[in-house]
């Protein structure tokens, strides 16, 4: 059974954001909020596991 949005951890939100091809700028949390780093961790972890290397760091966009 999929988790409801209100049950997602910030890292899960970041992972899902990567899967939806949202750039790191989509992080909804302010840098002073602990959830900002957790969201980024989820996004970055998903990016590192992406065998297709879909994100192009030189253009800051998805291929």
ZADO-1210 file (C-alpha; in nm, 4 decimals, padded with zeros to 6 digits):
<atoms>
<atom x="00.0000" y="00.0000" z="00.0000" code="UNK" pos="1"/>
<atom x="00.1538" y="00.3382" z="-00.0979" code="UNK" pos="2"/>
<atom x="00.2224" y="00.5943" z="00.1712" code="UNK" pos="3"/>
<atom x="-00.0032" y="00.8977" z="00.1912" code="UNK" pos="4"/>
<atom x="00.1657" y="01.2348" z="00.1245" code="UNK" pos="5"/>
<atom x="00.1348" y="01.3359" z="00.4897" code="UNK" pos="6"/>
<atom x="00.3295" y="01.0231" z="00.5903" code="UNK" pos="7"/>
<atom x="00.6267" y="01.0907" z="00.3627" code="UNK" pos="8"/>
<atom x="00.9589" y="01.1889" z="00.5132" code="UNK" pos="9"/>
<atom x="01.1482" y="01.4763" z="00.3506" code="UNK" pos="10"/>
<atom x="01.4002" y="01.2259" z="00.2085" code="UNK" pos="11"/>
<atom x="01.1134" y="01.0374" z="00.0444" code="UNK" pos="12"/>
<atom x="00.9846" y="01.3641" z="-00.1019" code="UNK" pos="13"/>
<atom x="01.3293" y="01.4354" z="-00.2473" code="UNK" pos="14"/>
<atom x="01.3557" y="01.0864" z="-00.3949" code="UNK" pos="15"/>
<atom x="01.0140" y="01.1223" z="-00.5556" code="UNK" pos="16"/>
<atom x="01.1047" y="01.4684" z="-00.6845" code="UNK" pos="17"/>
<atom x="01.4035" y="01.3182" z="-00.8671" code="UNK" pos="18"/>
<atom x="01.1860" y="01.0430" z="-01.0134" code="UNK" pos="19"/>
<atom x="00.9471" y="01.3127" z="-01.1379" code="UNK" pos="20"/>
<atom x="01.2449" y="01.4906" z="-01.2987" code="UNK" pos="21"/>
<atom x="01.2302" y="01.7928" z="-01.0713" code="UNK" pos="22"/>
<atom x="01.5562" y="01.9823" z="-01.0301" code="UNK" pos="23"/>
<atom x="01.7110" y="02.0467" z="-00.6867" code="UNK" pos="24"/>
<atom x="01.5539" y="02.3937" z="-00.6994" code="UNK" pos="25"/>
<atom x="01.2209" y="02.2201" z="-00.6331" code="UNK" pos="26"/>
<atom x="01.3219" y="02.1676" z="-00.2697" code="UNK" pos="27"/>
<atom x="01.0273" y="02.3220" z="-00.0823" code="UNK" pos="28"/>
<atom x="01.2139" y="02.3778" z="00.2442" code="UNK" pos="29"/>
<atom x="01.4225" y="02.6791" z="00.3457" code="UNK" pos="30"/>
<atom x="01.7918" y="02.6108" z="00.3982" code="UNK" pos="31"/>
<atom x="01.7538" y="02.6871" z="00.7695" code="UNK" pos="32"/>
<atom x="01.4976" y="02.4056" z="00.8031" code="UNK" pos="33"/>
<atom x="01.6371" y="02.0595" z="00.8856" code="UNK" pos="34"/>
<atom x="01.4015" y="01.9119" z="00.6266" code="UNK" pos="35"/>
<atom x="01.5909" y="02.0956" z="00.3493" code="UNK" pos="36"/>
<atom x="01.8968" y="01.8746" z="00.3966" code="UNK" pos="37"/>
<atom x="01.6861" y="01.5607" z="00.4323" code="UNK" pos="38"/>
<atom x="01.5008" y="01.6407" z="00.1071" code="UNK" pos="39"/>
<atom x="01.8343" y="01.7017" z="-00.0663" code="UNK" pos="40"/>
<atom x="01.9679" y="01.3701" z="00.0714" code="UNK" pos="41"/>
<atom x="01.6730" y="01.1830" z="-00.0831" code="UNK" pos="42"/>
<atom x="01.7122" y="01.3620" z="-00.4162" code="UNK" pos="43"/>
<atom x="02.0894" y="01.3080" z="-00.4291" code="UNK" pos="44"/>
<atom x="02.0631" y="00.9419" z="-00.3273" code="UNK" pos="45"/>
<atom x="01.8154" y="00.8771" z="-00.6069" code="UNK" pos="46"/>
<atom x="02.0404" y="01.0618" z="-00.8534" code="UNK" pos="47"/>
<atom x="02.3420" y="00.8519" z="-00.7522" code="UNK" pos="48"/>
<atom x="02.1442" y="00.5298" z="-00.8021" code="UNK" pos="49"/>
<atom x="02.0148" y="00.6368" z="-01.1448" code="UNK" pos="50"/>
<atom x="02.1840" y="00.4041" z="-01.3921" code="UNK" pos="51"/>
<atom x="02.0690" y="00.6223" z="-01.6822" code="UNK" pos="52"/>
<atom x="02.2466" y="00.9316" z="-01.5443" code="UNK" pos="53"/>
<atom x="01.9374" y="01.1320" z="-01.6338" code="UNK" pos="54"/>
<atom x="02.0514" y="01.4499" z="-01.4584" code="UNK" pos="55"/>
<atom x="02.3120" y="01.6644" z="-01.6334" code="UNK" pos="56"/>
<atom x="02.5014" y="01.8717" z="-01.3774" code="UNK" pos="57"/>
<atom x="02.6658" y="02.0899" z="-01.6440" code="UNK" pos="58"/>
<atom x="02.3269" y="02.2200" z="-01.7641" code="UNK" pos="59"/>
<atom x="02.1471" y="02.1821" z="-01.4275" code="UNK" pos="60"/>
<atom x="01.8655" y="01.9923" z="-01.5978" code="UNK" pos="61"/>
<atom x="01.7440" y="01.6479" z="-01.6898" code="UNK" pos="62"/>
<atom x="01.8447" y="01.4978" z="-02.0241" code="UNK" pos="63"/>
</atoms>
